[in-house]
Amino acid sequence: MDDKAIPQEVKETVKTLENKGFLAYVVGGSVRDILRGKTPKDWDITTNAKPEDIEASFPKTFYNNSFGTVTVVHEEAKDPSVKEIQITPFRVESKYSDKRHPDKITFSDNVEDDLKRRDFTMNAIALDISKGHFIDLYKGQEDIKEGVIKAVGDAKERLSEDALRIMRAVRLAGELGFTINIDLVGAIKELAPSLNDIAMERIQDEFSKIVMSDNPKEAFELMHKLGILEVIVPELLEGVGIGQNQAHSYEVFEHNLRCLQHAANRKFPFHVRLAALFHDVAKPATRKWGEKNKDWTFYGHDVVGGRMTKKILTRMKFSRETTELVTKLVRYHLFFSDPDVVTMSAVRRLVRNMGKDHIWDLMNVRACDRIGTGRPKEAPYRLRKYESMIEQALADPISVGMLKMDGETIMKTTDTKPGPRIGWILHALLEEVLEDPKKNTEEYLGSRVTELNTLSDEELKSLGEKGKEKKEEKEEEQVEEIRKKHWVK
């Protein structure tokens, strides 16, 4: 074991307990990560010290659960993974009547008792930092090397204790790229319906971690194979075996999973991944045979899909913010994108519907949709042209509204009534500001208004026309730069 893999705060925490005569081991996912050559995101320690002993051993702690876990706080730590280190006494657990929590917890003096209650062999390894060796009663190190997930002891018994372990096994398979042992597979298939006994918030947490894993497609295929999806998101399974039209290479279910996987490959954020997964969830419900083209149609699947997505995410207890955003991405994913036909007003309408903050999220969902059909490019010319139109719609308009001066102020300054002279003055000021943006100050423009007001109508109109020409010239330059950026004409 590489001693450098253990942060100093973890070493000091263990040493503090040992100096008081207690045993202390690093345990759980942090040990698994060390054995895989990965950096742990958090650290857990198990000990024969009781909660009150742990609290008395450190200057700052908090203790707020029924499992004996005390969190030791290292406020000054630069590494976020060790700012809070959880310490739990060795414990023995009784039966799980509710399939979620042990009926009773008893603290133990033996680390062996603590390891045998854990879910999977790769999580049941304790690291003795002081002696530099591992306590591995269930050959977890071998399983990590082989990339296999096995239950500690009897698989059915472990899953019966806490049904959420069913999803945790799949999540770990997706996160680590591991396979699931055949005995554990059999137990999962048998006990998958017991997920109905688990609070949806806990299921949603594991589901979200699967979505954010590097291999979500494999994980969702595994959940389908093991009977998990039919319990938690049966709507996705409606796409199994549902063929699409000639534009698609895959059936609906696989298409949705391929879209999700592309979102994961591109490291897109959570809401984009969810939208990629659910964007075509309504295709089975809207599929009809079109006699005209002799092909399947899915009219309205974007609208129906938005409603279905909202219902699913609400049921799964996602936040209102996430639900509304993902629903909107699904609702508008089917926007018409032919740049030879679409108008700027239609583009502006789409931007308005999605909001400036999330219009590019929608474009990313569309990119996932393209790759999910089996097409080689996520952004062909026509989509890049559409993106340039979006950027054009998002650009600040070049207008007299940019000026630190308005018509009402000009009328007060010049003591004049509304009329064409006000517009000519504004456009004359705009020309100067476009040439030199530093002139866009109330002080400078105020003095120029007084000077311009001394000109005749003919002279002022001429300057105003030049201002309009300059505005159009700048707008053309802006559009040209946007198109160059997206490699379009």
C-alpha positions in Angstrom: 0.0 0.0 0.0 1.2 3.5 -0.9 1.4 5.5 2.3 1.1 8.7 0.3 -2.5 7.7 -0.7 -3.6 8.4 2.9 -4.2 12.1 3.7 -2.5 13.4 6.8 -5.9 14.3 8.4 -6.9 10.6 8.1 -3.7 9.4 9.6 -4.0 11.9 12.5 -7.6 10.9 13.1 -6.7 7.2 13.3 -3.6 8.0 15.5 -5.7 10.0 17.9 -8.0 7.0 18.6 -5.1 4.6 18.8 -3.3 6.8 21.3 -6.3 6.6 23.6 -6.2 2.8 23.4 -8.8 2.1 20.7 -8.6 0.2 17.5 -9.2 2.2 14.3 -9.4 1.2 10.6 -10.1 2.9 7.4 -13.0 1.1 5.8 -15.6 1.0 3.0 -15.5 2.8 -0.3 -12.3 4.7 0.5 -10.4 1.4 0.9 -11.9 0.1 -2.4 -10.7 3.3 -4.1 -7.2 3.0 -2.8 -7.0 -0.6 -4.0 -8.1 0.6 -7.4 -5.5 3.3 -7.5 -8.2 6.0 -7.3 -8.5 9.0 -5.0 -11.3 8.6 -2.4 -14.0 11.3 -2.4 -14.6 10.8 1.3 -13.2 8.8 4.2 -14.8 6.4 6.7 -13.2 5.0 9.8 -14.5 2.2 12.0 -13.4 1.7 15.6 -14.2 -0.1 18.9 -14.6 3.4 20.5 -18.1 4.3 21.5 -19.7 7.5 20.2 -19.1 9.3 23.5 -15.4 8.2 23.4 -15.1 9.5 19.8 -16.7 12.9 20.7 -14.4 13.3 23.6 -11.3 12.6 21.5 -11.6 15.5 19.0 -12.2 19.2 19.4 -15.0 19.5 16.8 -17.5 16.8 16.0 -21.2 16.3 15.4 -23.4 13.3 16.1 -26.8 13.2 14.6 -27.9 9.7 13.6 -29.0 6.5 15.2 -26.2 4.3 13.8 -23.5 5.7 16.1 -21.7 7.6 13.4 -19.7 10.6 14.7 -18.3 13.1 12.1 -15.0 14.7 12.9 -14.5 18.1 11.4 -11.2 19.4 10.0 -12.1 23.0 9.1 -8.6 24.0 8.1 -8.1 21.1 5.7 -7.5 22.1 2.1 -8.6 18.7 0.7 -12.4 18.7 0.7 -12.5 14.9 1.1 -11.2 15.2 4.6 -13.0 18.3 5.9 -15.4 15.8 7.5 -14.4 12.3 8.4 -17.0 9.8 9.5 -16.2 7.4 12.4 -18.6 4.6 13.2 -18.2 2.0 16.0 -17.9 -1.6 15.2 -21.5 -2.8 15.2 -23.7 -5.9 14.9 -27.1 -5.4 13.2 -30.3 -7.4 13.9 -32.9 -8.3 11.2 -34.3 -5.6 8.9 -38.1 -5.8 9.3 -38.8 -2.8 7.0 -36.1 -3.8 4.4 -34.4 -0.5 5.0 -33.0 -0.2 8.5 -31.9 -2.8 11.1 -34.4 -3.2 14.0 -31.6 -2.9 16.5 -27.9 -2.0 16.5 -25.4 -3.3 19.0 -21.9 -2.0 19.3 -19.1 -4.6 19.1 -15.4 -4.9 20.1 -14.5 -6.9 17.0 -13.9 -5.5 13.5 -14.9 -8.9 12.1 -18.5 -8.3 13.3 -18.5 -4.9 11.5 -17.2 -6.3 8.2 -19.7 -9.2 8.0 -22.7 -6.8 8.1 -21.5 -4.9 5.0 -23.1 -5.3 1.6 -20.5 -6.3 -0.9 -17.1 -8.0 -0.5 -15.2 -5.0 -2.1 -16.7 -2.8 0.6 -15.9 -5.2 3.5 -12.2 -4.6 3.7 -10.6 -2.7 6.6 -7.2 -1.0 6.3 -4.9 -0.9 9.3 -2.8 2.2 8.6 -0.4 1.7 11.5 0.5 -1.9 10.5 0.1 -1.3 6.8 -2.1 -4.3 6.0 -5.7 -5.1 5.1 -8.2 -7.2 7.0 -10.0 -8.9 4.1 -12.3 -11.8 5.4 -14.3 -12.2 2.2 -11.6 -12.0 -0.5 -12.7 -8.5 -1.6 -9.3 -7.7 -3.0 -9.6 -10.6 -5.4 -13.0 -9.4 -6.5 -11.7 -5.9 -7.1 -8.9 -7.3 -9.3 -11.4 -9.4 -11.2 -13.9 -6.5 -11.5 -16.8 -8.4 -10.0 -19.4 -7.4 -7.4 -20.2 -10.1 -4.8 -22.4 -10.1 -1.7 -20.9 -10.6 1.7 -22.2 -14.1 2.6 -25.6 -15.0 1.3 -26.7 -12.6 -1.5 -30.5 -13.0 -0.9 -30.0 -12.3 2.8 -27.9 -9.2 2.2 -30.5 -7.7 -0.2 -33.4 -8.6 2.1 -31.8 -6.5 4.8 -31.9 -3.4 2.7 -33.5 -3.6 -0.8 -31.7 -0.4 -1.9 -28.6 -2.6 -2.2 -30.3 -3.9 -5.4 -29.8 -0.5 -7.1 -26.5 0.1 -5.4 -25.1 -3.0 -7.0 -26.1 -1.7 -10.4 -24.8 1.8 -9.7 -21.4 0.4 -8.7 -21.3 -1.7 -11.8 -22.0 1.4 -13.8 -19.5 3.6 -11.9 -16.7 1.0 -11.8 -17.3 -0.9 -15.0 -17.6 -4.1 -12.9 -19.8 -7.2 -13.6 -22.2 -8.6 -11.0 -21.7 -12.1 -9.7 -24.2 -14.8 -10.8 -25.5 -15.4 -7.3 -26.1 -11.7 -6.7 -27.8 -11.5 -10.1 -30.2 -14.2 -9.2 -31.0 -12.6 -5.8 -31.6 -9.2 -7.5 -34.0 -10.7 -10.0 -36.0 -12.4 -7.3 -36.1 -9.4 -4.9 -36.4 -6.5 -7.4 -40.1 -6.0 -6.5 -39.0 -5.2 -2.9 -37.8 -1.8 -4.1 -41.5 -0.8 -3.8 -40.8 -0.9 0.0 -38.0 1.7 -0.3 -38.6 5.5 0.0 -38.6 7.1 -3.4 -36.0 9.7 -2.2 -33.5 6.9 -1.6 -34.2 5.3 -5.0 -33.9 8.7 -6.7 -30.5 9.2 -5.2 -29.1 5.9 -6.6 -30.9 6.5 -9.9 -29.2 9.9 -10.2 -25.8 8.5 -9.5 -26.4 5.9 -12.2 -27.3 8.7 -14.6 -24.1 10.5 -13.7 -21.9 7.5 -14.0 -19.5 6.9 -16.9 -21.4 3.9 -18.2 -25.1 4.6 -17.7 -26.2 2.7 -20.9 -24.8 -0.5 -19.5 -26.3 0.2 -16.1 -29.8 0.8 -17.5 -29.6 -2.3 -19.7 -28.7 -4.2 -16.6 -31.6 -2.7 -14.7 -33.9 -3.9 -17.5 -32.4 -7.4 -17.5 -32.7 -7.7 -13.7 -36.3 -6.4 -13.6 -35.5 -3.2 -11.8 -36.8 -0.7 -14.4 -40.2 -2.2 -14.4 -40.4 -1.3 -10.7 -39.0 2.3 -10.7 -39.5 3.6 -14.3 -41.7 1.3 -16.3 -42.4 4.0 -18.8 -38.9 3.6 -20.3 -39.7 -0.1 -21.0 -42.6 0.8 -23.3 -39.9 1.5 -25.9 -38.5 -2.0 -25.8 -39.0 -3.6 -29.2 -40.6 -0.5 -30.7 -39.1 0.1 -34.1 -38.9 3.6 -35.5 -38.9 5.2 -39.0 -36.1 5.0 -41.6 -34.2 7.9 -39.9 -33.4 5.7 -37.0 -31.1 2.7 -36.7 -32.4 1.6 -33.3 -35.6 0.8 -31.4 -36.9 3.5 -29.0 -35.5 2.0 -25.8 -32.0 1.5 -27.2 -32.1 4.9 -28.8 -32.9 6.6 -25.5 -30.0 4.8 -23.8 -27.6 5.7 -26.6 -28.6 9.3 -26.2 -27.9 9.1 -22.5 -24.6 7.5 -23.1 -23.5 10.2 -25.5 -24.4 12.8 -22.9 -22.2 10.9 -20.4 -19.4 10.7 -22.9 -19.6 14.5 -23.4 -19.7 15.0 -19.6 -23.0 17.0 -20.0 -24.7 18.1 -16.8 -27.4 16.1 -15.0 -30.4 17.8 -16.4 -29.2 17.3 -20.0 -28.6 13.6 -19.3 -32.1 13.2 -17.9 -33.6 15.0 -20.9 -31.5 12.8 -23.3 -32.9 9.7 -21.5 -36.6 10.8 -21.6 -36.8 12.9 -24.7 -38.5 10.1 -26.7 -40.3 8.4 -23.9 -43.7 9.2 -25.5 -42.9 7.6 -28.9 -44.6 4.3 -28.1 -47.7 6.1 -27.1 -47.8 8.3 -30.2 -46.6 5.8 -32.8 -48.9 5.4 -35.9 -48.5 3.9 -39.3 -48.4 6.5 -42.1 -49.9 5.1 -45.3 -48.5 8.1 -47.3 -44.8 7.3 -46.6 -45.3 3.7 -45.6 -43.5 4.4 -42.4 -44.1 5.0 -38.7 -45.0 8.5 -37.4 -44.7 9.9 -33.9 -46.6 13.1 -34.2 -46.8 15.1 -30.9 -44.4 12.8 -29.0 -42.5 16.0 -27.9 -45.6 17.5 -26.3 -46.8 14.2 -24.8 -43.2 13.4 -23.7 -43.0 16.6 -21.8 -46.2 15.7 -19.9 -44.9 12.1 -19.2 -41.5 13.3 -18.1 -43.1 15.8 -15.6 -45.2 12.9 -14.2 -42.2 10.6 -13.9 -39.9 13.1 -12.3 -42.6 14.3 -9.9 -43.2 10.7 -8.8 -39.5 10.1 -8.3 -39.4 13.2 -6.0 -37.0 15.3 -8.1 -36.9 18.9 -7.2 -39.4 21.3 -8.9 -36.5 23.1 -10.5 -35.1 19.9 -12.1 -38.5 18.7 -13.1 -39.5 21.9 -14.8 -36.2 22.2 -16.7 -36.0 18.6 -17.9 -39.7 18.7 -18.9 -39.0 21.8 -20.9 -36.0 20.3 -22.7 -38.1 17.2 -23.6 -41.0 19.4 -24.7 -38.9 21.5 -27.1 -36.3 19.0 -28.3 -38.1 18.5 -31.7 -37.6 22.1 -32.9 -37.6 22.6 -36.7 -33.9 23.4 -37.6 -33.7 23.7 -41.4 -31.8 27.1 -41.8 -33.0 27.5 -45.3 -36.6 27.7 -44.2 -36.6 28.7 -40.5 -37.0 32.4 -39.7 -35.2 34.5 -37.1 -38.5 35.1 -35.4 -38.9 31.3 -35.0 -35.4 31.1 -33.5 -36.1 34.0 -31.1 -39.3 32.2 -30.1 -37.4 29.0 -29.2 -34.9 31.1 -27.2 -37.7 32.7 -25.4 -39.4 29.4 -24.6 -36.2 27.7 -23.3 -34.6 30.8 -21.8 -31.2 32.2 -22.6 -29.6 30.2 -19.8 -30.7 26.8 -21.2 -31.0 27.2 -24.9 -27.5 25.6 -25.4 -28.7 22.7 -23.1 -31.4 22.1 -25.7 -28.9 22.1 -28.5 -26.9 19.5 -26.5 -30.0 17.3 -26.1 -30.4 17.6 -29.9 -26.8 16.5 -30.4 -27.4 13.5 -28.3 -30.5 12.7 -30.2 -28.6 12.7 -33.5 -25.9 10.4 -32.2 -28.5 8.2 -30.7 -30.1 7.6 -34.2 -26.8 6.1 -35.4 -25.7 9.2 -37.3 -21.9 10.0 -37.3 -22.1 13.7 -36.6 -23.8 15.4 -33.7 -23.6 18.9 -35.4 -23.9 18.8 -39.2 -23.9 22.0 -41.3 -27.6 22.7 -40.9 -27.4 22.4 -37.1 -24.3 24.6 -36.9 -26.2 27.1 -39.1 -29.1 27.0 -36.7 -26.7 27.5 -33.7 -25.3 30.6 -35.5 -28.8 31.9 -35.7 -29.3 31.3 -32.0 -26.2 33.2 -31.2 -27.3 36.0 -33.5 -30.7 36.1 -31.6 -28.8 36.2 -28.3 -26.5 39.0 -29.3 -27.2 42.4 -27.9 -29.0 44.4 -30.6 -27.1 47.3 -32.1 -29.4 50.2 -31.5 -29.8 53.7 -30.0 -30.9 51.8 -26.9 -27.2 51.1 -26.2 -26.5 54.8 -25.7 -26.2 56.4 -22.2 -28.7 58.9 -23.6 -32.3 58.8 -24.6 -34.8 60.9 -26.5 -36.5 62.3 -23.4 -33.1 63.6 -22.0 -32.3 65.1 -25.4 -35.7 67.0 -25.5 -35.0 68.3 -22.0 -31.4 69.3 -22.8 -32.4 71.1 -26.1 -35.8 72.3 -24.9 -37.4 70.8 -28.1 -40.6 68.8 -28.8 -40.7 65.3 -30.2 -39.8 65.1 -33.9 -37.3 63.8 -36.5 -34.5 65.8 -35.1 -34.4 63.7 -32.0 -34.0 60.5 -34.0 -31.2 62.1 -36.2 -29.3 63.2 -33.1 -29.6 59.7 -31.5 -28.2 58.1 -34.7 -25.5 60.6 -35.0 -24.4 59.8 -31.4 -24.7 56.1 -32.2 -22.2 56.4 -35.1 -19.7 58.1 -32.8 -20.1 55.4 -30.1 -19.7 52.6 -32.6 -16.4 54.1 -33.7 -15.3 54.7 -30.2 -17.2 52.9 -27.4 -15.4 55.0 -24.7 -17.5 58.0 -25.8 -20.6 56.3 -24.5 -20.8 58.4 -21.3 -23.5 60.8 -20.1 -21.0 63.6 -19.9 -19.7 63.3 -23.4 -23.0 62.6 -25.1 -24.7 65.5 -23.2 -22.1 67.9 -24.6 -22.5 66.5 -28.1 -26.3 66.9 -28.0 -25.9 70.6 -27.4 -23.4 70.9 -30.3 -25.6 68.8 -32.7 -28.7 70.7 -31.9 -27.0 73.8 -33.4 -27.0 72.1 -36.9 -29.6 72.6 -39.5 -32.1 70.0 -40.3 -30.3 69.1 -43.5 -26.9 68.7 -41.8 -28.4 66.8 -38.9 -30.3 64.4 -41.1 -27.1 63.7 -43.1 -25.3 62.7 -39.8 -28.3 60.6 -38.7 -28.3 58.7 -42.0 -24.6 58.0 -41.6 -25.3 56.7 -38.1 -27.9 54.2 -39.5 -25.5 53.1 -42.2 -22.8 52.5 -39.5 -25.3 50.5 -37.5 -26.1 48.2 -40.4 -22.4 47.8 -41.2 -21.7 46.7 -37.6 -24.6 44.3 -37.6 -23.3 42.7 -40.7 -19.8 42.4 -39.1 -21.4 40.8 -36.0 -23.3 38.2 -38.1 -20.2 37.4 -40.1 -18.1 36.8 -37.0 -20.8 34.5 -35.6 -21.0 32.5 -38.8 -17.2 32.1 -39.0 -17.3 30.8 -35.4 -19.7 28.1 -36.4 -18.1 27.4 -39.8 -21.2 28.3 -41.8 -22.0 30.8 -44.5 
